[in-house]
Amino acid sequence: MTTSVYHYIYNNPICSVFCNVYFSHPGKVCMSYLQHMLFSLYISKRLLVGSIHALVHAFYPDSYITSSSDLVEELSREMSAKGCK
């Protein structure tokens, strides 16, 4: 998205209220909208895979024994490293 299009969208009167209410979170965590979206999609993918591992573990307890706790620790580290410092 070019700067002029981005500027137009966020300075549009209709968007000014809507965008401030629904799109203020990325700025609060020191990320652009795109950075936040990509990181959120990455977390979503990791959680989906983790969910599948947990489902398999439920039926076959000897598989993916530490995958859920490992995932929680990894995501916690990654989320702490992103955004505002």
DRENDO-1510 file (C-alpha; in Angstrom, 1 decimal, always signed):
<recs>
REC; n; res; u; v; w
REC; 1; MET; +0.0; +0.0; +0.0 .
REC; 2; THR; +1.5; +3.3; -1.0 .
REC; 3; THR; +1.9; +6.1; +1.5 .
REC; 4; SER; -0.8; +8.3; -0.2 .
REC; 5; VAL; -3.4; +5.5; -0.1 .
REC; 6; TYR; -2.5; +4.8; +3.5 .
REC; 7; HIS; -2.8; +8.5; +4.3 .
REC; 8; TYR; -6.1; +8.8; +2.5 .
REC; 9; ILE; -7.6; +5.8; +4.3 .
REC; 10; TYR; -6.6; +6.9; +7.8 .
REC; 11; ASN; -7.5; +10.6; +7.2 .
REC; 12; ASN; -10.9; +9.8; +5.8 .
REC; 13; PRO; -13.6; +11.0; +8.2 .
REC; 14; ILE; -15.5; +7.7; +8.2 .
REC; 15; CYS; -12.3; +5.9; +9.0 .
REC; 16; SER; -11.1; +8.3; +11.7 .
REC; 17; VAL; -13.6; +7.0; +14.2 .
REC; 18; PHE; -13.6; +3.4; +13.0 .
REC; 19; CYS; -9.9; +3.1; +12.6 .
REC; 20; ASN; -9.1; +4.7; +16.0 .
REC; 21; VAL; -11.4; +2.3; +17.8 .
REC; 22; TYR; -10.6; -1.0; +15.9 .
REC; 23; PHE; -7.1; -0.4; +14.6 .
REC; 24; SER; -5.4; +1.3; +17.5 .
REC; 25; HIS; -3.9; -1.9; +19.1 .
REC; 26; PRO; -1.0; -2.4; +16.7 .
REC; 27; GLY; +0.3; +1.1; +17.5 .
REC; 28; LYS; -0.1; +0.4; +21.3 .
REC; 29; VAL; +2.3; -2.6; +20.9 .
REC; 30; CYS; +4.7; -0.6; +18.7 .
REC; 31; MET; +3.9; -2.4; +15.4 .
REC; 32; SER; +2.5; -1.3; +12.1 .
REC; 33; TYR; -0.7; -2.9; +11.0 .
REC; 34; LEU; +1.1; -5.2; +8.6 .
REC; 35; GLN; +3.7; -6.3; +11.2 .
REC; 36; HIS; +0.9; -7.0; +13.7 .
REC; 37; MET; -1.1; -8.9; +11.1 .
REC; 38; LEU; +1.8; -11.1; +10.0 .
REC; 39; PHE; +2.8; -11.8; +13.6 .
REC; 40; SER; -0.7; -12.7; +14.5 .
REC; 41; LEU; -1.1; -15.0; +11.5 .
REC; 42; TYR; +2.2; -16.6; +12.5 .
REC; 43; ILE; +0.9; -17.2; +16.1 .
REC; 44; SER; -2.3; -18.6; +14.7 .
REC; 45; LYS; -0.4; -21.1; +12.6 .
REC; 46; ARG; +1.7; -22.2; +15.5 .
REC; 47; LEU; -1.4; -22.6; +17.7 .
REC; 48; LEU; -3.2; -24.6; +15.0 .
REC; 49; VAL; -0.2; -27.0; +14.8 .
REC; 50; GLY; +0.0; -27.1; +18.6 .
REC; 51; SER; -3.8; -27.9; +18.8 .
REC; 52; ILE; -3.3; -30.8; +16.4 .
REC; 53; HIS; -0.4; -32.1; +18.4 .
REC; 54; ALA; -2.5; -31.8; +21.6 .
REC; 55; LEU; -5.4; -33.7; +19.9 .
REC; 56; VAL; -3.1; -36.5; +18.8 .
REC; 57; HIS; -1.5; -36.5; +22.3 .
REC; 58; ALA; -5.0; -37.0; +23.8 .
REC; 59; PHE; -5.5; -40.3; +22.0 .
REC; 60; TYR; -1.8; -41.4; +21.9 .
REC; 61; PRO; -0.2; -40.0; +25.2 .
REC; 62; ASP; +3.3; -41.2; +24.2 .
REC; 63; SER; +3.3; -38.8; +21.3 .
REC; 64; TYR; +4.0; -35.0; +21.5 .
REC; 65; ILE; +4.6; -35.4; +25.3 .
REC; 66; THR; +6.0; -31.9; +25.9 .
REC; 67; SER; +4.8; -30.1; +22.7 .
REC; 68; SER; +2.1; -28.0; +24.5 .
REC; 69; SER; +4.3; -26.8; +27.3 .
REC; 70; ASP; +7.2; -26.2; +24.8 .
REC; 71; LEU; +4.9; -24.2; +22.5 .
REC; 72; VAL; +3.6; -22.0; +25.4 .
REC; 73; GLU; +7.2; -21.2; +26.4 .
REC; 74; GLU; +8.3; -20.5; +22.8 .
REC; 75; LEU; +5.4; -18.2; +22.1 .
REC; 76; SER; +5.9; -16.4; +25.4 .
REC; 77; ARG; +9.5; -15.7; +24.4 .
REC; 78; GLU; +8.6; -14.6; +20.9 .
REC; 79; MET; +5.8; -12.3; +22.0 .
REC; 80; SER; +8.1; -10.7; +24.6 .
REC; 81; ALA; +10.7; -10.1; +22.0 .
REC; 82; LYS; +8.2; -8.3; +19.6 .
REC; 83; GLY; +6.7; -4.9; +19.9 .
REC; 84; CYS; +7.6; -2.2; +22.5 .
REC; 85; LYS; +10.7; -2.6; +24.5 .
</recs>
